[in-house]
Amino acid sequence: MNLDDVVPDEVSLASILSACGNIKVLDVGQQLHCLSVKLGLETNLFSGSSLIDMYSKCGDIEDAQKIYSRMPERSVVSFNALIAGYAPKDIKEAISLIHEMLILGLKPSEITFVSVIDVCKGSAKVILGMQIHCVVVKRGLLCGSEFLGTSLLGMYMDSQRLADASVLFSEFSNLKSTVMWTALISGYTQNKCSDVALNLYQEMRGNSILPDQATFVTVLRASALLSSLHDGREIHSLIFHTGFDLDELTGSSLVDMYAKCGDVKSAVQVFHELTIKKDVISWNSMIVGFAKNGYAESALKVFNEMAQSCITPDEVTFLGVLTACSHAGWVYEGLQVFHIMVNCYGIEPRGDHYACMVDLLGRWGFLKEAEEFIDKIEVEPNAMIWANLLGACRIHGVKRGDRERLRNLLS
């Protein structure tokens, strides 16, 4: 557009600003801001709202506020953009903006309330969220609103108020929404009620509501947590008949489910049948599955295949490979993998990586090396690291005094 000397209008400028906000490229957004000033569009209702949205999404709430303050006219859209920016950082200011909207005679929309509801999670903020819920009902916005309903369900589930979530869901009994059912099932799964989640899935199917990708991923996770191979296979059958077996994320969840249920053969079959394996999650599912089931050689083989496929490993990949090495007693290979993770891929080890290395060294009798490894750790060793060393000392018959010293460190 620039190469052809075409000057952008307000609509095209707003579209580009929206893209900048979505991918959080503040420097490009600032350049477009300069262009909007040059074109005299900075405080126009449409482009001004887009600037507020861009700055808010990029985390620069101060500049978003400056644009808002200079706008001679404001709309629900401009308010929503600023409220969404303030809500995660300053909930009181976000609520004040809603009050300001009402004073100006503007009607808050679903988006207005969702921006605030999404941060009202946990025991400290859920009461405010419940008050907003009451306002939403009073204004008649909740009737049939999948968007608001899902947000409120998420708030109650993330705040461990399962009974309130169930009551809310019952108010949507006439809504044949896959999204709402999935939100409820996901909430029960994340709250360690996987049996209830699977029962709800069966109820959903009984109401002739077809699951989507998110539903399948959620119920497969619930099956994995319960080690319910029967439920997992039943879900797999529906996945196959609905064509979701071609979806990479669903396939990865199937691999994870079968591996956690101990059916490694089926996990391998699903992994090999995946036509697309571009996401690291797919490879991680198989590597971790092999590692947890004691197939160290197979885990390392998949790790090497992953490198040959030009897929960049992440923290989970290396944790899986290190776990495999630990279970197999491959101390030298584990040290190599840790070196590759840190020095070749620049991944900063987490506490569980350090704990795995201590387990690898200690479990196979390299207690002195395990202690030296702990001494070199730049962060404060956590309880898991000390517990692994203490367990190794117990296995290899270290003196009572040394064990007591470690117990004191743990406490």
N, C-alpha and C positions, 0 to 999 in steps of 0.2 A: 504493500500500500504506500509506504514511504518512498520506495524506489520509483513508483509511478507518479510521485508528487501529488498524491491524493490526500487532502486534508481530512482527518477523521471528524465525524460529527459527534453529537452527544451520545447517540445510541452505540456507535462502534467503540467510542472511548469507554463507555460503561461496561461493555462486553469484555474488553481487554483488561480493565481494572478488576472485574470479577474473576477472570482467569488468574491474575496475579495474586489475588487474595486466596484463591483455592489452593494454589501451589506454594503460597507464602514466599514470593520473591519481592521483598520490600524495595530493593534498589530499582527494579524495573518500574514498580508502582510509583515510586517517587519521581522518576523521570516522566511518567505519564501525568503525574500531578503538575509538574512544571509546564507540560504541554497544555493542560487544561487551563492553567492560569493565563498562558499566552493567548489561548483562544477565547478567554473570557467565560469559561464554562465551569470554573471551580465551584461557585456557589449556586449553580443551577440545581433545581430539585433532583433531577435524574442523575446527573454526573456527580453532584455533591454527595448524594446517598451512596453512590458506588465508591467514592473515595473513602467515606466513613467505613463502609464494609471492608474495603481493602486493608485500611490501616488496622481495623479491629482484628481481622483474621491474622494479620502479621504480628499482632501483639503490641502495636504502637498505639495505645489507647489515648495518649496525650495529643497526638496529631489528629486522631479521629475526633476528639473533643473540640479541637481548634476549628476544624472544618464545620462541625455541627454549630458552633457558636457564631460563625460568620454567615450561615445560611439565613436569608431573609424569610424563607418559607420552608416548613418542615412537613413531612408526611409520615404515615405509619411505617413506611419502608425505611426512612432515615432514622426514625426512633428505634426500629427493630435492629438495625445494623449496630447502633451504639449500645443498645441494651445487651446484645450478644457479646460485644467486646468487654463490657463491664462485668457481666454476670460471674465469670469464673474468678475475677480478681476482687471485685467490690460489689457484693450482692446488695448492700444498702443503697448504693448509687443506682444500681439497676432498677430497684423498686421505686426510687425517687423519680426516675425517668418515666416509669409507668404512670405514676401520679401526675406528672407534668403532661403526659399525653391526654389524660382524662380532663385536666383543667383546660386544655386547648380544644376540647371537644372531639378529639380523635379516639376511635374505638380500637383498643388493642386486639390484635389478631391471634390466631393459633400460634404463629411463629413467635410472637411477643412472649406468650406464657411458656412455651416450650424452652426458650432460651434460659429462663429462670428456673423452671422445674428441673432441668438437666443438671443443675448444680446443687439442688436441694436434696442431697443424699447423705446418709449417715445420721446418727442420733442427734447431732447438733443442729442440723438444718432441716430435717424432715418435717418438723412442726410448721415451719414456714411454708414448706411444700404443700402440706395439708391445707393450710389457709388459702394458698393459691388455687388448690383443687376446688375449694368451696366457691371461690370467685368465678372460676371457670364454669362450674355448674350453674351458678346464679345468672351468669351472662348467656347461658344456653349454648355454649361453644362445644360442650362435650358430646352432645347427641350425635352419634354416628361418626365422630371424628377419630379415625384410626391414628392420625398423627399425634394428637393430644393423649389419646388412650394409651398408646405404646409408651410415650414419655412418662406418664404417670405410673404405669406398671413398672417401668424400669426404676423409677424413684423408690417405690415401695419395696421392690425386690432387693435393690442395692442397700436399703436401710433395714433389711431383714424383717420387714413387716408383711409377712406372707398372708396373714388373714386379711389385711386391708387390700392387698393385691387381688385376692380371690373375690372379695366383695365387689371391687371395682370391675373385675372381669365379668362377673355375673350381670352387671348392668348393661353389658354389651352382648347379651345372650342371642340377640337377633342378628348380630353382625357376623357374617360368614367370612371372617378375615384370617388368612393364613398368617399374616404378620402379627396379629394380636395373640393367636394361639402360640406361635413360636416364642413371643416375648414372655408369655406365662411359663411355658415349658422350660425355656432358658433360665428364667429366674429361679425355678425350683431346682434345676440342676446345679446352678452356681451356689445355691444355699444348702448343698449336700442332701437334697431330697430327690435323688435320682429315681427312686421307685415311684414317687408321686408323678414325676415328670413323664415316665413311661406310661403310667396310667392315663395321664392327660393326653398323651399322643394317641393312645387307643381310642379315647373319647373323641378326639379330633377326627380320626379316621371314621369313627361311627357316625359322625355328622357329615360325612361325604366331603370333607375339606381336604384338598390335595396338598401334601407338604411341598415345600420348595427347598432350595439348597440349604438355607439357614436352618430349617427344621431338621433336615436329615443330619447335618453336622452336629446339632444339639442333641438329638436323641441317640446318635451313635456314641457321643461322649458319655451320655447317661448310661448306656449299655456297658461301655468300657469301665466306668467307675464301679458298676455293680458286678463286673465280670460275667455279664449275662449274655452268653454266646447264643442262646436260643433267640432272645429279642434282637440281637445284632444281625443274625442270619435272616430273620423275618423282615427287618428293615432293609437289608441288602437286596432281598427279592423285589421289594417295591422300588428301590433305587434303580435296579436293572430294568424293570418294566416301564419306568417313567423316563428313562434315558439319562438319568443323572450319573450313571456309572462312567459317562464320558467326561464328567466335570472333575477337574483336578482336585479342588478342595474337598469335594465329597469323597473322592477316591482316597485321598490322604487320610480322611477320617475313618474310612473303612479299614485301611491298613493299621491304623492306630488301635481301632477297636479289636480287630482279630489278634493283634500282638498282645494287647493287655489281657485278652481272654485266654491267652496261651496257645491259640491256633496259628502258629507261625506259618504253616504250609499255606493256609488261606490268605494270610497277610502277603506272602511272597507272590502268590498268584494274582492278587488284586494289583500289587505294585507293578508287576510285569505287564499286566493288561492295560495299565494307564498309557494312553497314546500320547498324552502331553505331560511332561514332567519338567516344567520350566520354573516352578516355584520351589524354593529351598524346603518348604514345609513337607512336600511329598517325600523328598530324600530323608529328611529328619525322621519322619514317621517310621520309615523302614530301618534306618540306622539304630534309632532308640529301641525299636521293637526287637531287633536282633540282640542288642546289648542287654536289655532287661531279661531276655530269655536264655542268655548264656551262649549266644552264637557270635563269639568275638571275631572269628575269622570272616564270617559273612558280613559283619558290620564294617570291618575294614575294607572289604572288597567293594561294598556299596559306596563307601567314602571315596575310594579311588575312582570308581565309575563316575561319581559326582564331579570330581575334579576334571575328568576327561570330557564331561558334558558341559564344561565351562559354567557350572553353577557355583556361586560363591558361598562357602559355608558360613554359618553364623555361630553364636554362642551355644545354641542348643545342639547343633551338629557336633561340635567339639566335646560337649558334655557327654553326648551319647557314645562317642568313640573312646573317650577316657574311661567311661563306665565299663565298656567292653574290655578294654585293656586291664582294668582293675580286676574284673571277674575272672579273666583268663590268666592272670599273673604275668602279663607282658609288660614288665617294668620298663625295659629299654624303649619299646615301641611307644609306651605312654609318655615317657619323657620327650621323645621326638615329637609326638603330636602336640604336646603342650608348647614346645619350642616353636613349632610351625604356627600355632594359633597366635602366639604373642608377637613373634618376630616377622612372620611372613604375611599374616593377615591383619596385624595391628589390633587384635581384639583384646581388650582389657579383661583379665579374668575376674569372674564374680566369686562370691563366697563358696558356691557349690563346686566351681572348678577347683579351687584350692582344696576343699574338703575331699574331692575325688582323688586328687594327687596324693594327699596324705594317706588316704585309704589304700591307694595303689602301692605306695612305698611301705607303709606299716603292715598291711595285711600279709605281704610276702617277705617280711623279716628285715626290711631295710629301715629299722627304727631310728638309727642315728641320722640317716639321710632325711627321714621324715621330719625329725626335729630341726635339722639344718634348713630344710625347705620352709618350715614355719617361721624360723628366725629371719628369713629373707623376704617374707611377705611384707609389702609396704602398708597394708591396711591392718587393722586390729583383728586378729584371728577370732572367729565366732565360735559358738558352742559346738556346731557341727564338726568343725576342724579338730577341736580338742577331743570331742567324743570319738572320732575316728582313730585318733592317736591312742586314746585310752583303751579302745577296743583292741587295737593291735598289741598293746602291752599285755592285755589279758590273754590274748591268743598265744603269745610267745613267752609267757611266764616271766614278765619283768617283776623286779622286787616290789614288795608291798609299799615301801617308802616312796618309790617313784610313782606308783599308781595313786597314792594318797595326794602327792603333789599335784598331779594332773586333775584329780577330783576337786581340789581346792581352787585351781584355776577355772574349772568349769562353773563352780558356784559363785 
